[in-house]
Amino acid sequence: MQGQSVKTKGEIARMYQRQDQYQILQDNLHQRMDYHHSNWTNFDSRVTSMETQNQIALSVAHGVEDRHAILEEKHETLEEKHAILQEKYDDMSHTVAKFLSF
């Protein structure tokens, strides 16, 4: 026991009490860290989910824009065909009118 101090029962009791307090503090710290990690993981998954939803929405919006452009082209083509048919109808009407006027 040379170089070591002899501890009284009170000192040993206080040492164990401090050790228990440190253990409680360490356990509390681990619980808080787990809680914050869980919250962060939950937040991260929600952000990832929102990013995925945004990507889907953008993809759908692109699809809608593409379909809209195709429909506009079809509409223009139909207008052109309508104009051609209108000319043919007018020509036929004019020809029939001439024929009937004889």
MOPAC internal coordinates of N, CA, C and O (Angstrom, degrees):
PM7 1SCF
backbone

  N    0.0000 0     0.00 0     0.00 0    0    0    0
  C    1.4379 1     0.00 0     0.00 0    1    0    0
  C    1.5155 1   110.19 1     0.00 0    2    1    0
  O    1.2310 1   121.09 1  -161.54 1    3    2    1
  N    1.2774 1   115.51 1    18.46 1    3    2    1
  C    1.4467 1   119.51 1  -178.86 1    5    3    2
  C    1.5263 1   108.84 1   -73.07 1    6    5    3
  O    1.2310 1   120.05 1   -48.03 1    7    6    5
  N    1.3278 1   117.51 1   131.97 1    7    6    5
  C    1.4619 1   123.00 1   179.73 1    9    7    6
  C    1.5088 1   113.40 1    85.05 1   10    9    7
  O    1.2310 1   119.76 1   172.16 1   11   10    9
  N    1.2911 1   118.07 1    -7.84 1   11   10    9
  C    1.4604 1   120.22 1   178.85 1   13   11   10
  C    1.5090 1   108.36 1  -109.36 1   14   13   11
  O    1.2310 1   121.69 1   -35.70 1   15   14   13
  N    1.3327 1   114.37 1   144.30 1   15   14   13
  C    1.4569 1   116.64 1   178.50 1   17   15   14
  C    1.5195 1   108.50 1   -89.94 1   18   17   15
  O    1.2310 1   121.57 1   -33.32 1   19   18   17
  N    1.2744 1   114.60 1   146.68 1   19   18   17
  C    1.4507 1   120.02 1   177.96 1   21   19   18
  C    1.5187 1   107.48 1   -82.73 1   22   21   19
  O    1.2310 1   120.99 1   -52.30 1   23   22   21
  N    1.3147 1   115.70 1   127.70 1   23   22   21
  C    1.4572 1   120.31 1  -177.11 1   25   23   22
  C    1.5228 1   109.01 1   -96.45 1   26   25   23
  O    1.2310 1   121.69 1   -39.87 1   27   26   25
  N    1.2969 1   114.37 1   140.13 1   27   26   25
  C    1.4597 1   119.50 1   176.92 1   29   27   26
  C    1.5168 1   108.71 1   -81.07 1   30   29   27
  O    1.2310 1   120.85 1   -14.92 1   31   30   29
  N    1.3086 1   115.98 1   165.08 1   31   30   29
  C    1.4632 1   120.52 1   178.71 1   33   31   30
  C    1.5202 1   110.88 1   -59.55 1   34   33   31
  O    1.2310 1   120.17 1   144.24 1   35   34   33
  N    1.3130 1   117.28 1   -35.76 1   35   34   33
  C    1.4733 1   121.68 1   178.98 1   37   35   34
  C    1.5176 1   110.90 1   -65.38 1   38   37   35
  O    1.2310 1   120.79 1   136.96 1   39   38   37
  N    1.3477 1   116.09 1   -43.04 1   39   38   37
  C    1.4693 1   119.75 1   179.55 1   41   39   38
  C    1.5257 1   110.61 1   -65.59 1   42   41   39
  O    1.2310 1   120.84 1   138.47 1   43   42   41
  N    1.3220 1   115.99 1   -41.53 1   43   42   41
  C    1.4668 1   120.18 1   178.53 1   45   43   42
  C    1.5265 1   109.71 1   -63.58 1   46   45   43
  O    1.2310 1   120.22 1   138.05 1   47   46   45
  N    1.3163 1   117.19 1   -41.95 1   47   46   45
  C    1.4695 1   121.33 1   179.42 1   49   47   46
  C    1.5250 1   110.17 1   -62.36 1   50   49   47
  O    1.2310 1   120.57 1   136.11 1   51   50   49
  N    1.3546 1   116.52 1   -43.89 1   51   50   49
  C    1.4761 1   120.05 1   178.53 1   53   51   50
  C    1.5367 1   110.72 1   -64.53 1   54   53   51
  O    1.2310 1   120.72 1   141.85 1   55   54   53
  N    1.3317 1   116.22 1   -38.15 1   55   54   53
  C    1.4554 1   120.26 1   179.57 1   57   55   54
  C    1.5417 1   110.09 1   -63.42 1   58   57   55
  O    1.2310 1   120.41 1   135.67 1   59   58   57
  N    1.3242 1   116.81 1   -44.33 1   59   58   57
  C    1.4682 1   120.35 1   177.73 1   61   59   58
  C    1.5274 1   110.90 1   -65.94 1   62   61   59
  O    1.2310 1   120.97 1   142.30 1   63   62   61
  N    1.3303 1   115.75 1   -37.70 1   63   62   61
  C    1.4648 1   120.15 1   178.92 1   65   63   62
  C    1.5295 1   109.80 1   -63.31 1   66   65   63
  O    1.2310 1   120.42 1   135.08 1   67   66   65
  N    1.3490 1   116.81 1   -44.92 1   67   66   65
  C    1.4742 1   120.67 1   177.70 1   69   67   66
  C    1.5266 1   110.58 1   -63.24 1   70   69   67
  O    1.2310 1   121.12 1   139.38 1   71   70   69
  N    1.3176 1   115.47 1   -40.62 1   71   70   69
  C    1.4606 1   119.75 1   179.46 1   73   71   70
  C    1.5378 1   109.67 1   -62.29 1   74   73   71
  O    1.2310 1   120.47 1   138.13 1   75   74   73
  N    1.3267 1   116.70 1   -41.87 1   75   74   73
  C    1.4686 1   120.66 1   177.09 1   77   75   74
  C    1.5275 1   110.62 1   -63.90 1   78   77   75
  O    1.2310 1   120.56 1   138.64 1   79   78   77
  N    1.3453 1   116.53 1   -41.36 1   79   78   77
  C    1.4666 1   120.07 1   178.81 1   81   79   78
  C    1.5261 1   110.92 1   -63.39 1   82   81   79
  O    1.2310 1   120.74 1   137.77 1   83   82   81
  N    1.3421 1   116.19 1   -42.23 1   83   82   81
  C    1.4656 1   119.54 1   177.91 1   85   83   82
  C    1.5311 1   110.65 1   -62.81 1   86   85   83
  O    1.2310 1   120.85 1   139.89 1   87   86   85
  N    1.3192 1   115.98 1   -40.11 1   87   86   85
  C    1.4666 1   119.90 1   178.86 1   89   87   86
  C    1.5260 1   110.42 1   -63.57 1   90   89   87
  O    1.2310 1   120.41 1   137.86 1   91   90   89
  N    1.3294 1   116.82 1   -42.14 1   91   90   89
  C    1.4702 1   121.04 1   177.81 1   93   91   90
  C    1.5270 1   109.93 1   -62.66 1   94   93   91
  O    1.2310 1   120.61 1   134.60 1   95   94   93
  N    1.3417 1   116.44 1   -45.40 1   95   94   93
  C    1.4695 1   120.07 1   178.22 1   97   95   94
  C    1.5268 1   111.03 1   -61.05 1   98   97   95
  O    1.2310 1   120.84 1   137.79 1   99   98   97
  N    1.3299 1   116.00 1   -42.21 1   99   98   97
  C    1.4596 1   119.82 1   179.77 1  101   99   98
  C    1.5352 1   110.49 1   -65.35 1  102  101   99
  O    1.2310 1   120.18 1   137.96 1  103  102  101
  N    1.3233 1   117.25 1   -42.04 1  103  102  101
  C    1.4711 1   120.79 1   177.29 1  105  103  102
  C    1.5270 1   110.80 1   -62.02 1  106  105  103
  O    1.2310 1   120.83 1   136.58 1  107  106  105
  N    1.3435 1   116.02 1   -43.42 1  107  106  105
  C    1.4709 1   120.02 1   178.09 1  109  107  106
  C    1.5304 1   111.20 1   -61.93 1  110  109  107
  O    1.2310 1   121.30 1   138.58 1  111  110  109
  N    1.3339 1   115.11 1   -41.42 1  111  110  109
  C    1.4616 1   119.66 1   178.77 1  113  111  110
  C    1.5328 1   110.38 1   -62.18 1  114  113  111
  O    1.2310 1   120.48 1   135.94 1  115  114  113
  N    1.3301 1   116.69 1   -44.06 1  115  114  113
  C    1.4646 1   120.00 1   178.44 1  117  115  114
  C    1.5312 1   111.15 1   -62.60 1  118  117  115
  O    1.2310 1   120.73 1   138.95 1  119  118  117
  N    1.3259 1   116.21 1   -41.05 1  119  118  117
  C    1.4707 1   119.55 1   178.22 1  121  119  118
  C    1.5250 1   110.85 1   -62.28 1  122  121  119
  O    1.2310 1   120.51 1   135.72 1  123  122  121
  N    1.3287 1   116.62 1   -44.28 1  123  122  121
  C    1.4784 1   120.35 1   179.21 1  125  123  122
  C    1.5263 1   110.89 1   -64.32 1  126  125  123
  O    1.2310 1   120.98 1   138.92 1  127  126  125
  N    1.3322 1   115.72 1   -41.08 1  127  126  125
  C    1.4642 1   119.09 1   178.63 1  129  127  126
  C    1.5291 1   110.27 1   -63.87 1  130  129  127
  O    1.2310 1   120.39 1   137.03 1  131  130  129
  N    1.3340 1   116.85 1   -42.97 1  131  130  129
  C    1.4684 1   120.39 1   177.18 1  133  131  130
  C    1.5209 1   110.72 1   -61.95 1  134  133  131
  O    1.2310 1   120.75 1   137.80 1  135  134  133
  N    1.3394 1   116.17 1   -42.20 1  135  134  133
  C    1.4682 1   121.24 1   179.37 1  137  135  134
  C    1.5294 1   110.60 1   -61.37 1  138  137  135
  O    1.2310 1   120.85 1   131.87 1  139  138  137
  N    1.3428 1   115.98 1   -48.13 1  139  138  137
  C    1.4686 1   119.86 1  -179.39 1  141  139  138
  C    1.5269 1   111.15 1   -66.49 1  142  141  139
  O    1.2310 1   120.74 1   141.95 1  143  142  141
  N    1.3200 1   116.18 1   -38.05 1  143  142  141
  C    1.4627 1   119.54 1   177.73 1  145  143  142
  C    1.5335 1   109.97 1   -63.72 1  146  145  143
  O    1.2310 1   121.10 1   137.09 1  147  146  145
  N    1.3201 1   115.49 1   -42.91 1  147  146  145
  C    1.4663 1   120.14 1   178.29 1  149  147  146
  C    1.5268 1   110.80 1   -62.02 1  150  149  147
  O    1.2310 1   120.51 1   135.38 1  151  150  149
  N    1.3353 1   116.62 1   -44.62 1  151  150  149
  C    1.4701 1   120.50 1   177.99 1  153  151  150
  C    1.5213 1   110.93 1   -61.81 1  154  153  151
  O    1.2310 1   120.69 1   136.29 1  155  154  153
  N    1.3289 1   116.28 1   -43.71 1  155  154  153
  C    1.4677 1   119.84 1  -179.75 1  157  155  154
  C    1.5300 1   110.37 1   -63.88 1  158  157  155
  O    1.2310 1   120.79 1   137.34 1  159  158  157
  N    1.3355 1   116.09 1   -42.66 1  159  158  157
  C    1.4618 1   120.03 1   179.24 1  161  159  158
  C    1.5231 1   109.82 1   -62.28 1  162  161  159
  O    1.2310 1   120.58 1   137.26 1  163  162  161
  N    1.3269 1   116.49 1   -42.74 1  163  162  161
  C    1.4606 1   121.04 1   178.26 1  165  163  162
  C    1.5258 1   110.25 1   -62.73 1  166  165  163
  O    1.2310 1   120.34 1   133.88 1  167  166  165
  N    1.3273 1   116.96 1   -46.12 1  167  166  165
  C    1.4668 1   121.55 1   178.68 1  169  167  166
  C    1.5243 1   110.22 1   -60.88 1  170  169  167
  O    1.2310 1   120.70 1   134.67 1  171  170  169
  N    1.3285 1   116.27 1   -45.33 1  171  170  169
  C    1.4629 1   121.16 1  -179.34 1  173  171  170
  C    1.5253 1   110.72 1   -60.97 1  174  173  171
  O    1.2310 1   120.38 1   138.10 1  175  174  173
  N    1.3267 1   116.87 1   -41.90 1  175  174  173
  C    1.4666 1   119.07 1   179.87 1  177  175  174
  C    1.5240 1   110.69 1   -67.61 1  178  177  175
  O    1.2310 1   120.15 1   144.14 1  179  178  177
  N    1.3523 1   117.32 1   -35.86 1  179  178  177
  C    1.4728 1   119.40 1   177.08 1  181  179  178
  C    1.5208 1   110.70 1   -66.64 1  182  181  179
  O    1.2310 1   120.35 1   138.73 1  183  182  181
  N    1.3320 1   116.93 1   -41.27 1  183  182  181
  C    1.4716 1   120.19 1   178.39 1  185  183  182
  C    1.5241 1   109.64 1   -63.92 1  186  185  183
  O    1.2310 1   120.76 1   136.04 1  187  186  185
  N    1.3296 1   116.16 1   -43.96 1  187  186  185
  C    1.4637 1   120.14 1   178.41 1  189  187  186
  C    1.5200 1   110.00 1   -60.99 1  190  189  187
  O    1.2310 1   120.57 1   138.23 1  191  190  189
  N    1.3228 1   116.52 1   -41.77 1  191  190  189
  C    1.4669 1   120.68 1   178.09 1  193  191  190
  C    1.5213 1   110.71 1   -62.63 1  194  193  191
  O    1.2310 1   120.43 1   137.32 1  195  194  193
  N    1.3376 1   116.79 1   -42.68 1  195  194  193
  C    1.4679 1   120.32 1   178.81 1  197  195  194
  C    1.5221 1   110.37 1   -65.05 1  198  197  195
  O    1.2310 1   120.39 1   139.86 1  199  198  197
  N    1.3358 1   116.85 1   -40.14 1  199  198  197
  C    1.4657 1   119.87 1   178.38 1  201  199  198
  C    1.5192 1   110.00 1   -62.64 1  202  201  199
  O    1.2310 1   120.73 1   138.22 1  203  202  201
  N    1.3342 1   116.20 1   -41.78 1  203  202  201
  C    1.4621 1   120.38 1   178.22 1  205  203  202
  C    1.5170 1   110.19 1   -63.03 1  206  205  203
  O    1.2310 1   120.43 1   135.68 1  207  206  205
  N    1.3383 1   116.77 1   -44.32 1  207  206  205
  C    1.4650 1   120.16 1   178.49 1  209  207  206
  C    1.5246 1   111.01 1   -62.35 1  210  209  207
  O    1.2310 1   120.45 1   140.60 1  211  210  209
  N    1.3337 1   116.74 1   -39.40 1  211  210  209
  C    1.4703 1   120.09 1   177.76 1  213  211  210
  C    1.5195 1   110.96 1   -64.05 1  214  213  211
  O    1.2310 1   120.76 1   138.65 1  215  214  213
  N    1.3404 1   116.16 1   -41.35 1  215  214  213
  C    1.4639 1   119.58 1   178.53 1  217  215  214
  C    1.5235 1   110.57 1   -63.62 1  218  217  215
  O    1.2310 1   120.72 1   139.05 1  219  218  217
  N    1.3364 1   116.23 1   -40.95 1  219  218  217
  C    1.4679 1   120.02 1   177.78 1  221  219  218
  C    1.5208 1   109.63 1   -63.75 1  222  221  219
  O    1.2310 1   120.63 1   135.35 1  223  222  221
  N    1.3297 1   116.40 1   -44.65 1  223  222  221
  C    1.4688 1   120.25 1  -179.87 1  225  223  222
  C    1.5272 1   110.89 1   -61.78 1  226  225  223
  O    1.2310 1   120.34 1   137.83 1  227  226  225
  N    1.3336 1   116.95 1   -42.17 1  227  226  225
  C    1.4648 1   120.06 1   177.97 1  229  227  226
  C    1.5220 1   111.00 1   -64.67 1  230  229  227
  O    1.2310 1   120.86 1   140.13 1  231  230  229
  N    1.3198 1   115.96 1   -39.87 1  231  230  229
  C    1.4602 1   120.49 1   178.63 1  233  231  230
  C    1.5266 1   110.28 1   -63.62 1  234  233  231
  O    1.2310 1   120.82 1   136.10 1  235  234  233
  N    1.3261 1   116.04 1   -43.90 1  235  234  233
  C    1.4672 1   120.42 1   177.62 1  237  235  234
  C    1.5211 1   109.80 1   -63.43 1  238  237  235
  O    1.2310 1   120.62 1   136.99 1  239  238  237
  N    1.3320 1   116.41 1   -43.01 1  239  238  237
  C    1.4685 1   120.20 1   179.63 1  241  239  238
  C    1.5273 1   110.40 1   -61.34 1  242  241  239
  O    1.2310 1   120.56 1   139.15 1  243  242  241
  N    1.3447 1   116.53 1   -40.85 1  243  242  241
  C    1.4686 1   119.66 1   176.96 1  245  243  242
  C    1.5180 1   109.95 1   -61.76 1  246  245  243
  O    1.2310 1   120.83 1   136.30 1  247  246  245
  N    1.3312 1   116.01 1   -43.70 1  247  246  245
  C    1.4618 1   120.39 1   178.75 1  249  247  246
  C    1.5155 1   111.32 1   -60.42 1  250  249  247
  O    1.2310 1   120.66 1   137.91 1  251  250  249
  N    1.3304 1   116.35 1   -42.09 1  251  250  249
  C    1.4647 1   121.08 1   178.87 1  253  251  250
  C    1.5243 1   109.83 1   -64.72 1  254  253  251
  O    1.2310 1   120.30 1   137.15 1  255  254  253
  N    1.3308 1   117.02 1   -42.85 1  255  254  253
  C    1.4686 1   120.19 1   178.49 1  257  255  254
  C    1.5251 1   110.55 1   -61.41 1  258  257  255
  O    1.2310 1   120.74 1   136.47 1  259  258  257
  N    1.3427 1   116.19 1   -43.53 1  259  258  257
  C    1.4650 1   119.81 1   179.09 1  261  259  258
  C    1.5234 1   110.81 1   -62.44 1  262  261  259
  O    1.2310 1   120.50 1   134.83 1  263  262  261
  N    1.3298 1   116.64 1   -45.17 1  263  262  261
  C    1.4720 1   120.10 1   179.42 1  265  263  262
  C    1.5230 1   110.61 1   -64.03 1  266  265  263
  O    1.2310 1   120.51 1   141.61 1  267  266  265
  N    1.3135 1   116.62 1   -38.39 1  267  266  265
  C    1.4626 1   120.56 1   178.71 1  269  267  266
  C    1.5287 1   110.13 1   -62.13 1  270  269  267
  O    1.2310 1   120.76 1   136.64 1  271  270  269
  N    1.3252 1   116.15 1   -43.36 1  271  270  269
  C    1.4694 1   120.19 1   179.02 1  273  271  270
  C    1.5273 1   110.38 1   -62.57 1  274  273  271
  O    1.2310 1   120.34 1   137.88 1  275  274  273
  N    1.3273 1   116.96 1   -42.12 1  275  274  273
  C    1.4702 1   120.78 1   178.32 1  277  275  274
  C    1.5232 1   110.31 1   -62.91 1  278  277  275
  O    1.2310 1   120.48 1   136.13 1  279  278  277
  N    1.3337 1   116.69 1   -43.87 1  279  278  277
  C    1.4676 1   120.17 1   179.07 1  281  279  278
  C    1.5221 1   111.51 1   -63.83 1  282  281  279
  O    1.2310 1   120.19 1   142.43 1  283  282  281
  N    1.3237 1   117.24 1   -37.57 1  283  282  281
  C    1.4714 1   119.92 1   177.11 1  285  283  282
  C    1.5244 1   110.50 1   -63.01 1  286  285  283
  O    1.2310 1   120.63 1   137.64 1  287  286  285
  N    1.3436 1   116.40 1   -42.36 1  287  286  285
  C    1.4667 1   120.22 1   178.06 1  289  287  286
  C    1.5285 1   110.46 1   -62.17 1  290  289  287
  O    1.2310 1   120.68 1   135.55 1  291  290  289
  N    1.3428 1   116.31 1   -44.45 1  291  290  289
  C    1.4665 1   119.86 1   179.25 1  293  291  290
  C    1.5248 1   110.50 1   -62.83 1  294  293  291
  O    1.2310 1   120.57 1   140.67 1  295  294  293
  N    1.3158 1   116.51 1   -39.33 1  295  294  293
  C    1.4642 1   121.07 1   179.24 1  297  295  294
  C    1.5299 1   110.31 1   -62.53 1  298  297  295
  O    1.2310 1   120.83 1   135.27 1  299  298  297
  N    1.3259 1   116.02 1   -44.73 1  299  298  297
  C    1.4677 1   119.97 1   178.58 1  301  299  298
  C    1.5272 1   110.53 1   -61.97 1  302  301  299
  O    1.2310 1   120.66 1   137.44 1  303  302  301
  N    1.3359 1   116.34 1   -42.56 1  303  302  301
  C    1.4635 1   120.54 1   178.86 1  305  303  302
  C    1.5239 1   110.32 1   -61.97 1  306  305  303
  O    1.2310 1   120.49 1   136.95 1  307  306  305
  N    1.3270 1   116.68 1   -43.05 1  307  306  305
  C    1.4722 1   120.28 1   178.69 1  309  307  306
  C    1.5216 1   111.19 1   -64.22 1  310  309  307
  O    1.2310 1   120.30 1   141.29 1  311  310  309
  N    1.3198 1   117.04 1   -38.71 1  311  310  309
  C    1.4698 1   119.74 1   177.25 1  313  311  310
  C    1.5250 1   110.65 1   -62.87 1  314  313  311
  O    1.2310 1   120.65 1   139.04 1  315  314  313
  N    1.3483 1   116.36 1   -40.96 1  315  314  313
  C    1.4660 1   120.18 1   178.05 1  317  315  314
  C    1.5249 1   110.58 1   -63.83 1  318  317  315
  O    1.2310 1   120.60 1   134.88 1  319  318  317
  N    1.3445 1   116.47 1   -45.12 1  319  318  317
  C    1.4680 1   120.34 1   178.74 1  321  319  318
  C    1.5230 1   110.52 1   -62.71 1  322  321  319
  O    1.2310 1   120.48 1   140.30 1  323  322  321
  N    1.3128 1   116.68 1   -39.70 1  323  322  321
  C    1.4631 1   120.91 1   178.36 1  325  323  322
  C    1.5285 1   110.17 1   -61.89 1  326  325  323
  O    1.2310 1   120.51 1   136.85 1  327  326  325
  N    1.3248 1   116.63 1   -43.15 1  327  326  325
  C    1.4684 1   120.51 1   179.36 1  329  327  326
  C    1.5276 1   110.37 1   -62.39 1  330  329  327
  O    1.2310 1   120.29 1   138.14 1  331  330  329
  N    1.3444 1   117.05 1   -41.86 1  331  330  329
  C    1.4668 1   120.77 1   178.62 1  333  331  330
  C    1.5235 1   110.23 1   -63.51 1  334  333  331
  O    1.2310 1   120.60 1   133.32 1  335  334  333
  N    1.3435 1   116.45 1   -46.68 1  335  334  333
  C    1.4684 1   120.20 1   178.88 1  337  335  334
  C    1.5225 1   111.26 1   -62.51 1  338  337  335
  O    1.2310 1   120.28 1   142.19 1  339  338  337
  N    1.3087 1   117.08 1   -37.81 1  339  338  337
  C    1.4704 1   121.06 1   178.45 1  341  339  338
  C    1.5267 1   109.98 1   -62.77 1  342  341  339
  O    1.2310 1   120.37 1   137.59 1  343  342  341
  N    1.3487 1   116.90 1   -42.41 1  343  342  341
  C    1.4683 1   120.74 1   177.59 1  345  343  342
  C    1.5210 1   110.41 1   -62.22 1  346  345  343
  O    1.2310 1   120.66 1   134.43 1  347  346  345
  N    1.3501 1   116.35 1   -45.57 1  347  346  345
  C    1.4672 1   120.03 1   179.78 1  349  347  346
  C    1.5268 1   110.50 1   -61.65 1  350  349  347
  O    1.2310 1   120.80 1   137.94 1  351  350  349
  N    1.3230 1   116.07 1   -42.06 1  351  350  349
  C    1.4657 1   120.17 1   179.38 1  353  351  350
  C    1.5286 1   110.19 1   -62.93 1  354  353  351
  O    1.2310 1   120.80 1   135.43 1  355  354  353
  N    1.3293 1   116.07 1   -44.57 1  355  354  353
  C    1.4722 1   119.90 1   178.79 1  357  355  354
  C    1.5250 1   110.77 1   -61.90 1  358  357  355
  O    1.2310 1   120.23 1   137.46 1  359  358  357
  N    1.3571 1   117.17 1   -42.54 1  359  358  357
  C    1.4663 1   120.90 1   178.05 1  361  359  358
  C    1.5254 1   110.86 1   -62.08 1  362  361  359
  O    1.2310 1   120.85 1   135.31 1  363  362  361
  N    1.3473 1   115.98 1   -44.69 1  363  362  361
  C    1.4656 1   119.34 1   179.55 1  365  363  362
  C    1.5178 1   110.84 1   -64.19 1  366  365  363
  O    1.2310 1   120.81 1   137.34 1  367  366  365
  N    1.3172 1   116.05 1   -42.66 1  367  366  365
  C    1.4698 1   119.65 1   179.42 1  369  367  366
  C    1.5184 1   110.04 1   -60.90 1  370  369  367
  O    1.2310 1   120.93 1   138.15 1  371  370  369
  N    1.3010 1   115.83 1   -41.85 1  371  370  369
  C    1.4679 1   120.83 1   179.41 1  373  371  370
  C    1.5378 1   110.17 1   -64.79 1  374  373  371
  O    1.2310 1   120.49 1   137.19 1  375  374  373
  N    1.3556 1   116.67 1   -42.81 1  375  374  373
  C    1.4612 1   121.54 1   179.51 1  377  375  374
  C    1.5216 1   110.52 1   -64.74 1  378  377  375
  O    1.2310 1   120.42 1   135.58 1  379  378  377
  N    1.3349 1   116.81 1   -44.42 1  379  378  377
  C    1.4706 1   120.72 1   178.86 1  381  379  378
  C    1.5210 1   109.90 1   -63.82 1  382  381  379
  O    1.2310 1   120.32 1   139.27 1  383  382  381
  N    1.3059 1   116.99 1   -40.73 1  383  382  381
  C    1.4699 1   120.31 1   179.22 1  385  383  382
  C    1.5258 1   110.35 1   -62.63 1  386  385  383
  O    1.2310 1   120.01 1   139.63 1  387  386  385
  N    1.3312 1   117.58 1   -40.37 1  387  386  385
  C    1.4684 1   121.60 1   177.77 1  389  387  386
  C    1.5241 1   110.12 1   -64.77 1  390  389  387
  O    1.2310 1   121.41 1   135.78 1  391  390  389
  N    1.3463 1   114.90 1   -44.22 1  391  390  389
  C    1.4590 1   120.06 1  -178.20 1  393  391  390
  C    1.5257 1   110.59 1   -62.21 1  394  393  391
  O    1.2310 1   121.08 1   137.10 1  395  394  393
  N    1.3290 1   115.55 1   -42.90 1  395  394  393
  C    1.4643 1   119.34 1  -178.47 1  397  395  394
  C    1.5254 1   112.15 1   -72.98 1  398  397  395
  O    1.2310 1   120.09 1   158.75 1  399  398  397
  N    1.3083 1   117.43 1   -21.25 1  399  398  397
  C    1.4586 1   119.76 1  -178.70 1  401  399  398
  C    1.5317 1   111.64 1   -77.93 1  402  401  399
  O    1.2310 1   119.09 1   165.89 1  403  402  401
  N    1.3263 1   119.33 1   -14.11 1  403  402  401
  C    1.4658 1   120.81 1   179.19 1  405  403  402
  C    1.4661 1   111.32 1   -76.05 1  406  405  403
  O    1.2310 1   120.10 1   180.00 1  407  406  405

